[in-house]
Amino acid sequence: MRVQCLEVSEYGDRHEEVPPRIANEPLDLALVVTLARAAKPIREHCDKKPGSVNSLSLVRYRLNDYSVPTAYGHQKVLVRGYVHEVIIACGAEVIARHPRSYEREDFVFNPLHYLALIEQKTNALDQAAPLADWKLPAEFATLRRLLEARMGKSGKREFVQVLRLMDSRSTTWPPLCATPSRAARSALMP
């Protein structure tokens, strides 16, 4: 089969007829897969632009700013703009996905990207622009109020840590999300 693949790939690059010896043989699935892998890669229909992350953890693409996790500050990135979304990668790792905005000078934030920084600077929790339009279930407001009443200033930090559980890489969030009120009650019970 290796010899057949080599013969076919030798003829596949040129627009010539495949020798009759190969064309008359029954179709071999493994051969087809091998040829498909050797063929030209499928093109992605997107706009690729190099970029860099600024000090506010934002990447500019087509007159708009898109957020990335704060851990990637001042890094070189590759921005791929599709019709419906923008994907930002650092090296081989995709670090952010956002719905594409066609406005001008728009900011597209993912609040989860800023939680690590806010955990260090908890007083910024109420004033942070990326968190301003974040709609959370009412149970989170109750949890925050109870944590701050019980623990004072460190209650804010605990609340931010609870929010960080929502990070997509976390494995503990889905069960918590299903029953946030029960989770909030059990977290506060002595």
C-alpha positions as CSV (number, residue, x, y, z in Angstrom):
1,M,0.0,0.0,0.0
2,R,2.9,2.3,0.8
3,V,4.1,1.9,-2.8
4,Q,0.6,2.7,-4.1
5,C,0.5,5.9,-2.0
6,L,3.8,7.0,-3.3
7,E,2.8,6.3,-6.9
8,V,-0.5,8.2,-6.5
9,S,1.0,11.1,-4.6
10,E,3.7,11.3,-7.3
11,Y,0.9,11.7,-9.9
12,G,-1.5,13.6,-7.7
13,D,0.5,16.9,-7.7
14,R,0.5,17.1,-11.5
15,H,-2.6,17.2,-13.5
16,E,-2.0,14.0,-15.4
17,E,-4.0,10.8,-15.6
18,V,-3.4,8.2,-12.9
19,P,-1.8,5.1,-14.5
20,P,-4.4,2.5,-15.5
21,R,-2.8,-0.1,-13.1
22,I,-3.9,2.1,-10.2
23,A,-7.1,3.4,-11.6
24,N,-8.6,-0.1,-12.2
25,E,-7.9,-1.4,-8.7
26,P,-10.6,-1.5,-6.1
27,L,-10.9,1.6,-3.8
28,D,-8.9,1.2,-0.6
29,L,-10.2,3.4,2.3
30,A,-6.8,3.6,3.9
31,L,-5.3,4.8,0.7
32,V,-8.0,7.5,0.3
33,V,-7.4,8.7,3.9
34,T,-3.7,8.9,3.2
35,L,-4.2,10.9,0.0
36,A,-6.6,13.2,1.7
37,R,-4.0,14.0,4.4
38,A,-1.4,14.6,1.7
39,A,-3.7,17.0,-0.2
40,K,-3.5,20.7,0.4
41,P,-4.9,21.8,3.8
42,I,-8.4,23.2,4.0
43,R,-8.3,26.9,4.0
44,E,-9.8,28.9,6.8
45,H,-12.0,31.6,5.6
46,C,-10.9,34.3,8.0
47,D,-8.9,37.4,8.3
48,K,-5.6,36.8,10.2
49,K,-3.8,39.7,11.7
50,P,-0.9,39.7,14.2
51,G,-1.4,41.8,17.2
52,S,-0.3,42.5,20.8
53,V,-2.0,42.7,24.1
54,N,-1.9,46.1,25.7
55,S,-1.6,47.0,29.4
56,L,-5.4,46.8,29.8
57,S,-5.5,43.2,28.5
58,L,-7.1,44.3,25.2
59,V,-6.3,43.4,21.6
60,R,-7.3,45.8,18.8
61,Y,-8.9,44.3,15.7
62,R,-10.7,46.3,13.0
63,L,-11.2,49.4,15.2
64,N,-12.5,47.4,18.2
65,D,-10.9,46.1,21.4
66,Y,-11.4,42.5,22.6
67,S,-10.4,41.3,26.0
68,V,-7.9,38.5,26.8
69,P,-7.0,37.0,30.2
70,T,-4.7,39.3,32.2
71,A,-2.0,36.6,32.3
72,Y,-1.3,37.4,28.6
73,G,-0.6,41.1,29.1
74,H,2.0,42.5,26.6
75,Q,2.2,39.3,24.6
76,K,2.2,38.9,20.8
77,V,-1.0,37.2,19.6
78,L,-2.7,36.2,16.4
79,V,-6.2,37.4,15.8
80,R,-8.5,35.5,13.5
81,G,-11.6,37.4,12.4
82,Y,-14.5,35.4,11.2
83,V,-17.8,36.7,10.1
84,H,-19.5,35.9,13.4
85,E,-16.6,35.7,15.9
86,V,-13.1,36.8,16.7
87,I,-10.6,34.2,18.0
88,I,-7.3,35.3,19.7
89,A,-4.4,32.9,20.0
90,C,-1.1,33.1,21.8
91,G,1.2,30.5,20.2
92,A,-0.8,27.4,19.7
93,E,-3.3,28.1,22.5
94,V,-6.6,29.9,21.9
95,I,-6.9,32.4,24.7
96,A,-10.1,34.2,23.9
97,R,-13.3,33.9,21.8
98,H,-15.7,36.8,21.3
99,P,-18.7,37.5,19.1
100,R,-17.5,39.9,16.4
101,S,-18.5,43.5,16.7
102,Y,-19.0,45.6,13.6
103,E,-19.3,48.8,15.6
104,R,-16.5,51.4,15.7
105,E,-14.4,51.9,18.8
106,D,-16.3,49.2,20.6
107,F,-15.0,47.3,23.7
108,V,-15.9,43.6,23.9
109,F,-15.2,42.3,27.3
110,N,-15.4,38.8,28.9
111,P,-15.6,39.5,32.7
112,L,-13.9,36.2,33.4
113,H,-10.7,37.5,31.9
114,Y,-10.3,40.1,34.6
115,L,-11.2,38.1,37.7
116,A,-7.6,37.1,38.5
117,L,-6.6,40.8,38.6
118,I,-9.7,41.8,40.6
119,E,-8.9,39.0,43.1
120,Q,-5.7,40.9,43.9
121,K,-7.4,44.3,43.9
122,T,-10.8,43.6,45.5
123,N,-11.7,47.2,45.9
124,A,-12.0,47.5,42.1
125,L,-14.9,44.9,42.1
126,D,-17.6,47.6,42.0
127,Q,-15.8,50.0,39.6
128,A,-14.3,47.7,37.0
129,A,-15.6,48.5,33.5
130,P,-15.5,44.9,32.3
131,L,-17.8,43.8,35.1
132,A,-20.3,46.7,34.7
133,D,-22.8,45.0,32.3
134,W,-22.3,41.5,33.8
135,K,-25.7,40.0,34.5
136,L,-25.4,37.4,37.3
137,P,-28.3,35.5,38.9
138,A,-29.7,37.0,42.1
139,E,-28.2,34.3,44.2
140,F,-24.7,35.8,43.5
141,A,-25.8,39.1,45.0
142,T,-27.1,37.3,48.0
143,L,-23.9,35.3,48.4
144,R,-21.8,38.5,48.1
145,R,-23.9,40.3,50.7
146,L,-23.6,37.4,53.1
147,L,-19.9,36.9,52.6
148,E,-19.1,40.5,53.1
149,A,-21.4,40.7,56.2
150,R,-19.8,37.6,57.7
151,M,-16.1,38.1,56.7
152,G,-15.8,41.9,56.1
153,K,-13.2,42.9,53.5
154,S,-12.0,39.3,52.9
155,G,-15.5,38.4,52.0
156,K,-15.0,40.3,48.7
157,R,-12.0,38.2,47.9
158,E,-14.0,35.1,48.7
159,F,-16.8,36.2,46.4
160,V,-14.3,36.8,43.5
161,Q,-12.9,33.3,44.1
162,V,-16.5,32.0,43.7
163,L,-16.8,33.9,40.5
164,R,-13.5,32.5,39.2
165,L,-15.1,29.0,39.5
166,M,-17.1,30.0,36.4
167,D,-13.9,29.9,34.3
168,S,-14.4,27.5,31.4
169,R,-11.4,25.5,32.5
170,S,-12.9,24.8,35.9
171,T,-14.5,21.3,36.4
172,T,-16.3,22.3,39.5
173,W,-18.6,25.0,38.1
174,P,-21.3,23.0,36.2
175,P,-22.7,21.3,39.4
176,L,-22.5,24.7,41.2
177,C,-24.3,26.4,38.4
178,A,-27.2,24.0,38.4
179,T,-28.0,24.9,42.0
180,P,-26.5,28.2,42.9
181,S,-28.9,29.0,45.8
182,R,-28.3,25.6,47.4
183,A,-24.5,26.0,46.9
184,A,-24.6,29.5,48.4
185,R,-26.5,28.3,51.5
186,S,-24.2,25.3,52.0
187,A,-21.1,27.5,51.7
188,L,-22.3,29.8,54.4
189,M,-23.5,27.2,56.9
190,P,-21.1,26.5,59.8
